[in-house]
């Protein structure tokens, strides 16, 4: 899990080795790190002021890291692994969610303001930048909208047939994007919950993000590919492929390999060249 700083100059990452690291986004140089968590770190979010980073962990805590002062503070209380984090656009609220379906809302003084439970594992959160709402996505495929001040339910709808793992609001708040294990990204009217468009992928979609102007949408995939979509047209305008160690390797006629080894080589970029027949 990674998140860019508001100015785009830095990147924060979290890892199964329990660490949270801040990097120079252009040079890839490590700037800061901590291992405050006692179990794998599973979620990160950057506050709008660019000075505060939140991380969640399988140790059921949220850690707040003030970068300018080097201060670390732990927010305990979740009953299970923390899977999702989101800051409100004004920085007043931090929301967190966990494997038990509990959503917690923390205020700027690090105090617990609200807590409520969803009857499903909840991994995805996003704040509406315009309406004072919090969206959550769960493993039951349902998107739920909540009043960010009170935690009261506003609206809910069945969005996917499989778990929802990521949510993102368009910067001006017109659309809400949901990403799912069903290999789709779906765009919803943020006010009514009406389906606007379905973007069909090839494999599970673990991540989604809008461009600052809201015209483009990036979606990740388990096929190591990032698709850049034109939101208005619903079409892919660019594909970014993660390089694989055996890209371009010709394994045509290879001997001494098991079927499992051949499948693994293909997953890592190898391929068989079809025989060219004379015309």
MIDO-489249 format. One record per residue: x, y, z of N, C-alpha, C, O, CB in turn. Coordinates in steps of 0.2 Angstrom, whole numbers, padded with zeros to 4 digits, always signed. Glycine has a CB too. Layout:
N
XYZXYZXYZXYZXYZ
...
! end
This chain:
279
+0004-0006+0000+0000+0000+0000+0004+0006+0000+0009+0007+0004-0005+0000+0006
+0003+0011-0004+0007+0017-0005+0002+0023-0005-0004+0022-0007+0012+0017-0011
+0004+0029-0004+0000+0035-0004+0005+0041-0006+0010+0041-0003-0004+0037+0002
+0003+0045-0010+0007+0051-0012+0006+0057-0007+0000+0057-0005+0006+0053-0019
+0011+0061-0006+0009+0067-0002+0005+0072-0006+0005+0071-0012+0016+0070+0000
+0002+0077-0003-0002+0081-0007+0001+0085-0012-0002+0087-0017-0006+0086-0002
+0008+0086-0011+0011+0090-0016+0015+0085-0021+0018+0088-0026+0017+0094-0013
+0014+0079-0020+0017+0074-0025+0024+0073-0025+0027+0069-0029+0015+0076-0032
+0028+0076-0020+0035+0076-0020+0037+0070-0016+0043+0067-0017+0038+0082-0016
+0033+0067-0011+0035+0061-0007+0030+0056-0008+0024+0057-0010+0036+0063+0000
+0032+0050-0006+0028+0044-0006+0029+0040+0001+0034+0039+0003+0030+0039-0012
+0023+0038+0003+0023+0034+0009+0021+0027+0008+0016+0026+0004+0019+0037+0015
+0025+0022+0010+0023+0015+0009+0023+0011+0016+0026+0013+0021+0029+0012+0005
+0019+0006+0016+0019+0001+0022+0020-0006+0020+0019-0008+0014+0012+0002+0026
+0022-0010+0024+0025-0017+0022+0023-0022+0028+0022-0021+0033+0032-0016+0021
+0024-0028+0025+0023-0034+0030+0029-0035+0035+0028-0038+0039+0022-0040+0026
+0034-0031+0034+0040-0031+0038+0039-0026+0044+0043-0025+0048+0046-0029+0035
+0032-0023+0045+0030-0019+0050+0032-0012+0049+0031-0008+0053+0033-0022+0057
+0036-0010+0044+0038-0004+0043+0034+0001+0039+0030-0001+0035+0045-0004+0039
+0035+0007+0040+0032+0013+0037+0037+0017+0034+0041+0020+0038+0026+0017+0041
+0038+0019+0028+0043+0022+0025+0041+0028+0021+0036+0028+0017+0048+0018+0021
+0045+0034+0021+0043+0039+0017+0049+0040+0012+0055+0040+0014+0043+0046+0021
+0047+0041+0005+0052+0041+0000+0052+0048-0004+0047+0051-0004+0051+0035-0005
+0058+0050-0007+0058+0055-0012+0055+0052-0018+0057+0047-0021+0065+0058-0013
+0049+0055-0020+0045+0052-0026+0049+0052-0032+0048+0048-0037+0039+0055-0027
+0053+0057-0033+0057+0058-0040+0063+0053-0040+0065+0050-0045+0059+0065-0041
+0067+0053-0034+0073+0050-0034+0073+0043-0031+0077+0039-0032+0078+0054-0030
+0067+0041-0028+0067+0035-0025+0071+0034-0019+0073+0028-0017+0068+0029-0030
+0073+0039-0016+0078+0039-0010+0074+0039-0004+0069+0043-0003+0082+0046-0010
+0076+0035+0001+0072+0034+0008+0074+0040+0012+0080+0042+0013+0075+0028+0011
+0068+0043+0014+0069+0049+0018+0068+0048+0026+0072+0050+0030+0064+0054+0016
+0063+0044+0028+0062+0043+0035+0058+0036+0035+0056+0033+0030+0057+0048+0038
+0059+0033+0041+0055+0026+0042+0054+0025+0050+0057+0028+0054+0059+0021+0039
+0049+0021+0051+0048+0019+0058+0045+0012+0058+0042+0009+0053+0043+0024+0062
+0046+0008+0064+0043+0002+0065+0039+0002+0071+0040-0002+0076+0048-0004+0065
+0034+0006+0072+0030+0007+0078+0025+0001+0078+0023-0001+0084+0026+0014+0077
+0023-0002+0073+0018-0007+0073+0022-0014+0075+0028-0015+0074+0015-0008+0066
+0018-0018+0079+0021-0025+0081+0019-0030+0076+0022-0036+0077+0018-0026+0088
+0015-0029+0071+0013-0034+0066+0013-0030+0059+0014-0024+0059+0006-0037+0067
+0012-0034+0054+0012-0031+0047+0008-0024+0046+0002-0024+0049+0010-0035+0042
+0011-0019+0043+0007-0013+0042+0003-0014+0035+0006-0016+0031+0012-0007+0041
-0003-0012+0036-0008-0014+0030-0011-0008+0027-0014-0009+0021-0013-0018+0033
-0010-0002+0029-0014+0004+0026-0010+0010+0028-0007+0011+0033-0021+0004+0029
-0010+0015+0023-0007+0022+0025-0011+0027+0021-0015+0026+0017+0000+0022+0022
-0011+0033+0024-0015+0039+0022-0011+0045+0024-0008+0045+0029-0022+0039+0024
-0011+0050+0019-0007+0056+0020-0012+0062+0022-0017+0063+0018-0003+0058+0014
-0011+0066+0027-0016+0071+0029-0015+0077+0024-0010+0077+0021-0015+0074+0036
-0020+0081+0023-0020+0086+0018-0014+0091+0019-0012+0095+0014-0026+0090+0018
-0012+0092+0025-0007+0097+0027+0000+0094+0025+0005+0098+0025-0007+0099+0034
+0001+0088+0023+0007+0085+0021+0012+0084+0026+0018+0082+0025+0010+0090+0016
+0010+0085+0033+0015+0084+0038+0013+0078+0043+0017+0076+0047+0014+0090+0043
+0007+0075+0041+0005+0070+0046+0003+0064+0041+0000+0064+0036-0002+0072+0050
+0006+0058+0043+0005+0052+0040+0001+0047+0045+0003+0046+0051+0011+0048+0037
-0004+0043+0043-0007+0038+0047-0006+0032+0044-0006+0031+0038-0015+0040+0047
-0005+0027+0048-0004+0020+0046-0008+0015+0050-0009+0016+0056+0003+0018+0046
-0011+0010+0047-0014+0005+0051-0011-0002+0050-0006-0003+0046-0021+0004+0048
-0012-0007+0055-0009-0013+0055-0013-0019+0057-0019-0018+0060-0003-0012+0060
-0010-0025+0056-0013-0031+0059-0013-0031+0066-0016-0035+0069-0010-0037+0056
-0009-0026+0070-0009-0026+0077-0015-0022+0080-0016-0021+0086-0003-0023+0079
-0020-0020+0075-0026-0017+0077-0025-0010+0080-0030-0007+0083-0030-0021+0082
-0020-0007+0078-0019+0000+0080-0018+0005+0074-0017+0002+0068-0013+0001+0084
-0019+0011+0075-0018+0016+0070-0012+0020+0073-0012+0022+0079-0024+0021+0068
-0007+0022+0069-0002+0026+0071-0002+0032+0067-0002+0032+0061+0005+0022+0070
-0001+0038+0071+0000+0044+0068+0007+0047+0069+0010+0046+0074-0005+0049+0072
+0010+0049+0063+0017+0050+0063+0017+0058+0060+0016+0059+0054+0021+0046+0058
+0019+0062+0065+0020+0069+0063+0027+0070+0060+0032+0070+0064+0019+0074+0069
+0028+0071+0054+0035+0071+0051+0039+0077+0053+0045+0076+0053+0034+0071+0043
+0036+0082+0053+0040+0088+0055+0043+0088+0062+0048+0091+0063+0036+0095+0054
+0040+0085+0066+0042+0084+0073+0045+0077+0075+0048+0077+0080+0037+0086+0078
+0044+0073+0071+0046+0066+0072+0042+0062+0078+0044+0058+0080+0053+0066+0074
+0036+0065+0079+0032+0062+0084+0028+0056+0082+0025+0056+0076+0027+0068+0087
+0027+0051+0086+0023+0045+0085+0018+0045+0090+0019+0045+0096+0027+0039+0084
+0012+0043+0088+0006+0042+0093+0002+0036+0091+0001+0036+0085+0002+0048+0094
+0000+0032+0095-0004+0026+0094-0011+0027+0096-0013+0029+0101-0001+0020+0097
-0016+0025+0091-0023+0025+0092-0025+0018+0093-0027+0015+0088-0027+0029+0087
-0026+0015+0099-0028+0008+0100-0036+0008+0100-0039+0013+0100-0026+0005+0106
-0039+0002+0100-0046+0002+0101-0049-0003+0095-0055-0006+0097-0049+0008+0100
-0047-0003+0089-0050-0008+0084-0049-0015+0087-0044-0017+0090-0046-0007+0078
-0055-0019+0086-0055-0026+0088-0051-0031+0084-0050-0036+0085-0062-0028+0089
-0049-0028+0078-0046-0033+0073-0041-0029+0068-0040-0023+0069-0051-0037+0069
-0038-0032+0063-0033-0029+0059-0036-0023+0055-0042-0023+0053-0031-0034+0054
-0033-0017+0055-0035-0011+0052-0033-0012+0045-0027-0013+0043-0031-0005+0055
-0038-0011+0040-0037-0012+0033-0038-0006+0029-0035-0005+0023-0042-0017+0031
-0041+0000+0031-0042+0006+0027-0042+0012+0031-0043+0012+0037-0049+0005+0024
-0039+0017+0028-0038+0024+0032-0040+0029+0027-0039+0028+0021-0031+0025+0034
-0043+0035+0029-0045+0040+0025-0045+0047+0029-0048+0047+0034-0051+0039+0021
-0042+0052+0026-0042+0059+0029-0048+0063+0026-0049+0062+0020-0036+0063+0029
-0051+0067+0029-0056+0071+0026-0052+0077+0023-0046+0078+0024-0061+0074+0031
-0055+0080+0018-0052+0085+0014-0049+0091+0018-0044+0094+0016-0056+0088+0008
-0053+0093+0023-0050+0098+0028-0046+0096+0033-0043+0100+0037-0056+0102+0031
-0044+0089+0034-0040+0087+0039-0043+0086+0046-0039+0084+0050-0034+0091+0039
-0049+0088+0046-0052+0087+0053-0053+0080+0056-0053+0079+0062-0059+0091+0053
-0054+0076+0051-0056+0069+0053-0052+0064+0050-0049+0065+0044-0063+0067+0051
-0050+0058+0053-0047+0052+0051-0052+0047+0052-0054+0045+0057-0040+0051+0054
-0053+0043+0047-0057+0037+0047-0053+0031+0046-0048+0031+0043-0063+0037+0042
-0055+0025+0050-0051+0019+0050-0056+0013+0050-0062+0014+0053-0046+0018+0055
-0055+0008+0047-0059+0002+0047-0055-0004+0047-0049-0004+0046-0064+0002+0040
-0059-0010+0049-0055-0016+0051-0059-0022+0048-0064-0022+0045-0054-0016+0058
-0056-0028+0050-0058-0034+0047-0065-0036+0051-0069-0041+0048-0053-0040+0049
-0067-0033+0056-0073-0034+0060-0078-0030+0057-0084-0031+0060-0072-0033+0067
-0077-0026+0053-0082-0021+0050-0083-0015+0054-0088-0011+0053-0088-0025+0049
-0079-0014+0059-0079-0008+0063-0076-0002+0060-0071-0002+0057-0076-0009+0070
-0080+0004+0060-0077+0010+0057-0076+0015+0063-0081+0016+0067-0082+0013+0051
-0071+0018+0063-0069+0023+0068-0068+0030+0065-0064+0030+0060-0064+0020+0073
-0070+0035+0069-0069+0042+0066-0065+0045+0072-0068+0046+0078-0076+0045+0065
-0059+0048+0070-0055+0051+0075-0055+0059+0073-0055+0060+0067-0048+0048+0075
-0055+0063+0078-0054+0070+0077-0047+0072+0077-0042+0068+0078-0058+0074+0082
-0046+0079+0076-0039+0082+0075-0035+0081+0082-0029+0082+0082-0040+0089+0072
-0039+0080+0087-0035+0080+0094-0034+0073+0095-0031+0071+0101-0040+0083+0099
-0034+0068+0091-0033+0061+0091-0038+0058+0096-0037+0052+0098-0026+0060+0094
-0044+0061+0097-0049+0058+0101-0054+0054+0097-0055+0056+0091-0053+0063+0105
-0057+0048+0099-0062+0045+0096-0068+0049+0096-0071+0050+0101-0063+0038+0099
-0071+0050+0090-0077+0054+0090-0083+0050+0089-0088+0051+0092-0077+0059+0084
-0082+0045+0084-0088+0040+0083-0085+0033+0081-0079+0032+0079-0092+0043+0077
-0089+0028+0083-0087+0021+0081-0094+0018+0079-0099+0018+0083-0083+0018+0086
-0094+0014+0074-0100+0010+0072-0098+0004+0068-0092+0003+0066-0105+0014+0068
-0102-0001+0067-0100-0007+0064-0105-0009+0058-0111-0008+0058-0101-0013+0070
-0101-0012+0053-0105-0014+0047-0104-0022+0048-0100-0025+0050-0101-0012+0041
-0110-0025+0046-0110-0033+0046-0106-0036+0040-0109-0040+0037-0117-0035+0046
-0100-0033+0039-0096-0036+0034-0089-0034+0035-0088-0028+0037-0099-0035+0027
-0084-0038+0033-0077-0035+0033-0076-0029+0029-0079-0029+0023-0072-0041+0030
-0073-0024+0031-0073-0017+0028-0066-0015+0027-0062-0015+0031-0077-0012+0032
-0064-0014+0020-0057-0013+0019-0056-0006+0015-0050-0004+0015-0054-0018+0014
-0061-0003+0013-0061+0003+0009-0065+0009+0012-0070+0008+0014-0063+0002+0002
-0062+0015+0012-0065+0021+0014-0063+0027+0010-0057+0027+0007-0063+0022+0022
-0067+0032+0009-0066+0038+0006-0071+0043+0008-0077+0042+0009-0067+0037-0002
-0068+0049+0009-0072+0055+0011-0074+0059+0005-0070+0060+0000-0068+0060+0016
-0081+0060+0005-0083+0065+0000-0081+0072+0001-0081+0075+0006-0091+0065+0000
-0077+0075-0004-0074+0081-0003-0079+0087-0003-0077+0093-0001-0070+0083-0009
-0086+0086-0004-0090+0091-0004-0096+0091+0001-0099+0096+0003-0093+0092-0011
-0098+0085+0002-0104+0084+0006-0104+0082+0013-0109+0080+0016-0108+0079+0002
-0098+0081+0016-0097+0079+0023-0099+0072+0024-0102+0070+0029-0101+0083+0027
-0098+0068+0019-0100+0061+0019-0094+0056+0019-0088+0058+0016-0105+0059+0014
-0094+0050+0022-0089+0045+0022-0092+0039+0018-0097+0037+0020-0087+0043+0029
-0088+0037+0013-0091+0031+0010-0086+0025+0012-0080+0025+0013-0090+0031+0002
-0090+0019+0013-0086+0013+0015-0088+0007+0010-0093+0007+0007-0088+0011+0022
-0083+0003+0008-0084-0003+0004-0082-0009+0008-0077-0009+0011-0080-0002-0003
-0086-0014+0007-0086-0020+0011-0085-0027+0007-0086-0026+0001-0091-0021+0016
-0084-0032+0010-0083-0039+0007-0090-0041+0004-0090-0046+0000-0080-0043+0011
-0095-0039+0007-0102-0041+0004-0104-0037-0002-0109-0038-0005-0107-0039+0009
-0099-0033-0005-0100-0029-0011-0105-0023-0011-0107-0021-0016-0103-0034-0016
-0106-0021-0005-0110-0015-0004-0106-0009-0002-0101-0009+0002-0115-0017+0002
-0108-0003-0006-0106+0003-0004-0111+0006+0001-0117+0006+0000-0105+0008-0011
-0108+0009+0006-0112+0013+0011-0110+0020+0012-0104+0021+0012-0112+0009+0018
-0115+0024+0013-0113+0031+0014-0115+0033+0021-0121+0031+0023-0117+0036+0009
-0111+0037+0024-0112+0039+0031-0111+0046+0032-0107+0049+0029-0107+0035+0036
-0115+0049+0037-0114+0056+0039-0107+0056+0043-0106+0052+0048-0120+0058+0044
-0102+0060+0041-0096+0060+0044-0096+0063+0051-0091+0061+0055-0091+0064+0040
-0101+0067+0053-0101+0070+0059-0104+0065+0064-0101+0065+0070-0105+0076+0059
-0109+0061+0062-0113+0057+0067-0112+0050+0066-0114+0046+0071-0120+0059+0067
-0110+0048+0060-0110+0040+0059-0116+0038+0057-0117+0032+0056-0107+0037+0065
-0121+0042+0056-0128+0039+0054-0128+0037+0047-0124+0040+0042-0133+0045+0055
-0131+0032+0045-0132+0029+0039-0136+0034+0034-0141+0036+0036-0135+0022+0039
-0133+0035+0028-0137+0039+0023-0140+0035+0018-0146+0036+0016-0132+0044+0020
-0136+0030+0015-0138+0027+0009-0133+0021+0008-0128+0021+0010-0138+0031+0002
-0136+0015+0005-0132+0009+0004-0135+0006-0003-0141+0006-0004-0132+0005+0010
-0130+0003-0006-0132-0001-0012-0127-0006-0014-0121-0006-0013-0133+0004-0018
-0130-0012-0017-0126-0017-0019-0122-0015-0025-0125-0013-0031-0130-0023-0021
-0115-0014-0025-0111-0012-0030-0108-0017-0034-0107-0016-0040-0106-0007-0027
-0106-0022-0031-0102-0028-0034-0104-0034-0032-0107-0035-0027-0094-0026-0033
-0102-0039-0036-0104-0046-0034-0098-0049-0029-0099-0055-0026-0105-0051-0040
-0093-0046-0029-0087-0049-0025-0085-0043-0021-0087-0037-0021-0081-0051-0029
-0080-0044-0016-0077-0039-0011-0075-0033-0015-0072-0033-0020-0072-0042-0007
-0077-0027-0011-0074-0020-0013-0068-0019-0009-0068-0020-0003-0080-0015-0012
-0063-0017-0013-0056-0016-0009-0053-0009-0010-0048-0008-0007-0051-0021-0012
-0057-0005-0014-0054+0002-0014-0060+0006-0017-0064+0004-0020-0048+0002-0019
-0059+0013-0014-0064+0018-0016-0060+0024-0017-0055+0025-0014-0070+0019-0010
-0063+0029-0021-0060+0035-0023-0066+0040-0025-0069+0038-0030-0054+0035-0028
-0066+0046-0022-0070+0051-0025-0066+0055-0030-0060+0057-0029-0073+0056-0019
-0070+0057-0035-0068+0062-0040-0066+0069-0036-0070+0070-0031-0073+0064-0046
-0061+0072-0037-0059+0078-0033-0065+0083-0032-0065+0086-0027-0053+0082-0036
-0069+0084-0037-0074+0089-0037-0081+0086-0034-0086+0089-0033-0076+0092-0043
-0080+0079-0033-0085+0076-0029-0091+0073-0033-0096+0071-0030-0088+0080-0024
-0091+0073-0040-0097+0071-0044-0098+0064-0044-0103+0061-0044-0096+0074-0051
-0092+0060-0044-0092+0053-0045-0088+0050-0039-0084+0052-0036-0089+0051-0052
-0090+0043-0038-0087+0039-0033-0085+0033-0037-0089+0030-0040-0092+0037-0027
-0079+0031-0037-0076+0025-0040-0075+0019-0035-0073+0020-0029-0070+0026-0044
-0078+0013-0037-0077+0007-0032-0073+0002-0036-0075+0001-0042-0083+0005-0030
-0068-0001-0033-0064-0006-0036-0065-0013-0033-0066-0013-0027-0057-0005-0037
-0065-0018-0036-0067-0025-0033-0063-0031-0036-0060-0030-0041-0075-0026-0035
-0064-0036-0032-0061-0043-0035-0065-0045-0041-0063-0050-0044-0062-0048-0029
-0071-0042-0043-0074-0045-0049-0071-0042-0055-0074-0043-0060-0082-0043-0048
-0065-0039-0055-0062-0036-0060-0065-0030-0064-0064-0029-0069-0061-0042-0066
-0069-0027-0060-0072-0020-0063-0070-0014-0058-0069-0015-0052-0079-0021-0064
-0070-0009-0061-0071-0002-0058-0078+0001-0060-0079+0001-0066-0065+0003-0059
-0082+0003-0055-0088+0006-0057-0088+0013-0054-0086+0014-0049-0094+0001-0053
-0091+0017-0058-0092+0024-0057-0099+0026-0055-0104+0024-0059-0090+0028-0063
-0100+0029-0049-0107+0030-0047-0108+0038-0046-0103+0041-0044-0108+0027-0040
-0114+0040-0047-0116+0047-0045-0115+0047-0038-0119+0044-0034-0123+0048-0048
-0111+0052-0036-0110+0052-0028-0116+0055-0024-0116+0054-0018-0104+0057-0027
-0121+0058-0027-0126+0060-0024-0132+0055-0023-0135+0054-0018-0129+0067-0027
-0133+0052-0029-0139+0047-0029-0137+0040-0029-0141+0035-0027-0143+0048-0035
-0131+0038-0030-0129+0031-0030-0130+0028-0037-0130+0021-0037-0132+0027-0024
-0133+0031-0042-0134+0028-0048-0128+0026-0052-0123+0030-0052-0139+0033-0052
-0128+0020-0055-0122+0018-0059-0121+0022-0065-0126+0023-0069-0123+0011-0061
-0115+0025-0066-0114+0029-0072-0110+0025-0077-0112+0026-0083-0110+0035-0070
-0106+0021-0075-0102+0017-0080-0098+0012-0077-0096+0012-0071-0097+0022-0084
-0097+0006-0080-0093+0001-0078-0087+0000-0082-0087+0000-0088-0097-0006-0078
-0081+0000-0079-0074-0001-0082-0072-0008-0081-0071-0010-0076-0069+0005-0080
-0072-0012-0087-0070-0019-0086-0063-0020-0086-0059-0018-0091-0074-0023-0092
-0060-0023-0081-0053-0025-0081-0052-0033-0083-0057-0036-0085-0050-0024-0075
-0046-0035-0082-0045-0042-0083-0044-0047-0077-0046-0053-0077-0039-0043-0088
-0042-0044-0072-0041-0047-0066-0043-0043-0060-0046-0037-0061-0033-0049-0065
-0043-0045-0054-0045-0042-0048-0042-0035-0048-0036-0034-0050-0043-0045-0041
-0045-0030-0046-0043-0023-0046-0042-0021-0038-0047-0019-0035-0048-0018-0049
-0036-0020-0036-0035-0019-0029-0034-0011-0027-0034-0009-0022-0028-0022-0027
-0034-0007-0032-0033+0000-0031-0036+0005-0036-0036+0003-0042-0025+0002-0030
-0037+0011-0035-0040+0016-0039-0039+0023-0037-0039+0024-0031-0048+0014-0040
-0038+0027-0042-0036+0034-0040-0038+0039-0046-0037+0037-0051-0029+0035-0038
-0041+0045-0044-0042+0050-0049-0036+0054-0050-0033+0056-0045-0049+0054-0047
-0036+0057-0056-0031+0063-0057-0033+0069-0053-0039+0069-0052-0030+0064-0065
-0029+0074-0052-0031+0080-0048-0037+0084-0052-0041+0087-0048-0025+0085-0048
-0037+0083-0059-0043+0087-0062-0049+0082-0063-0054+0085-0066-0040+0089-0069
-0048+0076-0061-0054+0072-0061-0056+0069-0068-0061+0065-0069-0060+0075-0059
-0052+0070-0073-0053+0068-0080-0051+0061-0081-0053+0058-0086-0050+0073-0085
-0046+0059-0077-0043+0052-0078-0043+0048-0072-0044+0051-0067-0035+0053-0080
-0043+0042-0073-0044+0037-0067-0038+0032-0068-0038+0029-0074-0051+0034-0067
-0034+0030-0063-0030+0025-0063-0032+0019-0059-0035+0020-0054-0023+0027-0061
-0032+0013-0062-0033+0007-0059-0028+0002-0059-0025+0001-0064-0040+0004-0062
-0026-0001-0053-0021-0006-0053-0024-0013-0054-0031-0014-0055-0018-0007-0046
-0020-0018-0055-0023-0025-0056-0018-0030-0054-0012-0029-0053-0024-0026-0064
-0020-0036-0053-0016-0042-0051-0012-0044-0057-0008-0049-0056-0020-0048-0048
-0013-0042-0063-0009-0044-0069-0003-0039-0069+0000-0039-0075-0013-0044-0075
-0001-0035-0064+0004-0031-0064+0004-0025-0070+0009-0023-0073+0011-0034-0065
-0002-0023-0071-0004-0018-0076-0008-0012-0072-0012-0013-0069-0007-0021-0082
-0006-0006-0074-0010+0000-0072-0013+0003-0078-0010+0004-0083-0006+0005-0069
-0020+0003-0078-0024+0006-0084-0026+0013-0082-0028+0015-0076-0030+0002-0085
-0025+0018-0087-0027+0025-0086-0033+0026-0090-0033+0025-0096-0021+0030-0088
-0038+0028-0087-0045+0028-0091-0047+0035-0092-0046+0040-0088-0050+0024-0087
-0050+0037-0098-0053+0043-0099-0060+0042-0096-0064+0038-0098-0054+0045-0106
-0061+0046-0090-0068+0045-0086-0074+0046-0091-0079+0043-0090-0068+0050-0080
-0074+0052-0095-0080+0053-0099-0081+0048-0104-0087+0047-0105-0079+0060-0102
-0076+0046-0107-0077+0041-0113-0077+0034-0110-0080+0029-0114-0071+0041-0117
-0074+0032-0104-0074+0025-0102-0070+0021-0105-0070+0015-0106-0081+0022-0102
-0064+0024-0108-0060+0020-0112-0053+0021-0109-0051+0026-0106-0060+0023-0120
-0049+0016-0110-0042+0016-0108-0037+0020-0113-0038+0019-0119-0039+0008-0108
-0034+0025-0110-0030+0029-0115-0022+0027-0114-0018+0030-0118-0031+0036-0113
-0021+0024-0109-0014+0022-0108-0013+0016-0103-0017+0015-0099-0009+0028-0105
-0008+0011-0105-0007+0005-0100+0000+0006-0098+0005+0007-0102-0009-0001-0104
+0001+0005-0092+0008+0004-0089+0009-0003-0086+0006-0005-0082+0009+0010-0083
+0014-0006-0089+0016-0013-0087+0022-0013-0082+0027-0010-0084+0017-0017-0093
+0021-0016-0077+0027-0017-0073+0032-0022-0076+0029-0028-0078+0025-0020-0066
+0038-0021-0077+0043-0025-0080+0043-0032-0076+0044-0032-0070+0050-0022-0081
+0044-0037-0079+0044-0044-0076+0051-0047-0078+0054-0045-0083+0039-0049-0079
+0054-0051-0074+0061-0053-0074+0063-0057-0081+0068-0057-0083+0063-0057-0069
+0057-0060-0084+0059-0064-0090+0055-0062-0096+0053-0066-0100+0057-0072-0088
+0053-0055-0096+0050-0052-0102+0054-0054-0108+0060-0052-0108+0049-0045-0101
+0051-0056-0113+0054-0058-0120+0058-0064-0120+0060-0066-0125+0058-0052-0121
+0058-0068-0115+0061-0074-0115+0057-0079-0119+0051-0081-0118+0062-0077-0108
+0061-0082-0124+0057-0087-0128+0058-0094-0125+0064-0097-0125+0060-0087-0136
+0053-0097-0123+0054-0104-0120+0051-0109-0125+0049-0115-0123+0050-0104-0113
+0050-0108-0131+0048-0112-0136+0052-0118-0136+0058-0118-0137+0047-0109-0143
+0049-0124-0136+0053-0131-0136+0057-0132-0130+0061-0137-0131+0057-0131-0142
+0057-0128-0125+0061-0129-0119+0060-0136-0116+0054-0139-0116+0060-0124-0114
+0065-0140-0114+0065-0147-0112+0067-0147-0105+0071-0142-0102+0069-0152-0116
+0065-0152-0101+0068-0153-0094+0064-0149-0089+0066-0148-0083+0075-0151-0094
+0058-0146-0091+0054-0141-0087+0048-0145-0085+0045-0148-0090+0053-0134-0090
+0045-0144-0079+0039-0147-0078+0033-0142-0080+0035-0136-0081+0038-0148-0070
+0027-0144-0080+0022-0140-0082+0021-0134-0077+0020-0128-0079+0015-0144-0082
+0022-0135-0071+0022-0130-0066+0027-0125-0067+0026-0119-0066+0023-0132-0059
+0033-0127-0069+0039-0122-0070+0038-0118-0076+0039-0112-0077+0045-0126-0071
+0035-0121-0082+0033-0117-0088+0028-0112-0086+0028-0106-0089+0030-0122-0093
+0023-0114-0082+0017-0109-0080+0021-0103-0076+0019-0097-0078+0012-0112-0076
+0025-0105-0072+0028-0099-0068+0033-0095-0073+0032-0089-0072+0033-0103-0063
+0036-0098-0077+0040-0094-0082+0036-0089-0086+0037-0083-0087+0044-0098-0087
+0030-0091-0088+0025-0087-0092+0023-0082-0088+0022-0076-0090+0019-0092-0095
+0021-0083-0081+0019-0078-0077+0024-0072-0076+0023-0067-0074+0017-0081-0070
+0031-0074-0076+0036-0070-0075+0038-0067-0082+0044-0063-0082+0042-0073-0072
+0035-0068-0087+0036-0064-0094+0038-0068-0099+0039-0066-0105+0041-0059-0092
+0040-0075-0098+0042-0079-0104+0036-0081-0108+0030-0080-0106+0045-0085-0101
+0037-0083-0114+0032-0085-0119+0035-0090-0124+0041-0090-0125+0029-0079-0122
+0030-0093-0128+0031-0097-0133+0030-0094-0140+0024-0091-0140+0028-0104-0133
+0034-0094-0144+0033-0091-0151+0030-0096-0156+0032-0101-0157+0040-0088-0154
+0024-0093-0158+0020-0098-0163+0025-0099-0169+0028-0094-0172+0013-0095-0165
+0024-0105-0172+0028-0106-0178+0025-0103-0184+0019-0103-0185+0028-0114-0179
+0029-0099-0188+0027-0096-0194+0026-0100-0200+0031-0103-0202+0032-0090-0195
+0020-0101-0202+0019-0106-0208+0020-0102-0214+0017-0096-0215+0012-0109-0207
+0022-0105-0219+0023-0101-0226+0016-0100-0229+0011-0103-0228+0027-0106-0231
+0016-0094-0232+0009-0092-0235+0007-0096-0241+0002-0096-0244+0009-0085-0237
! end
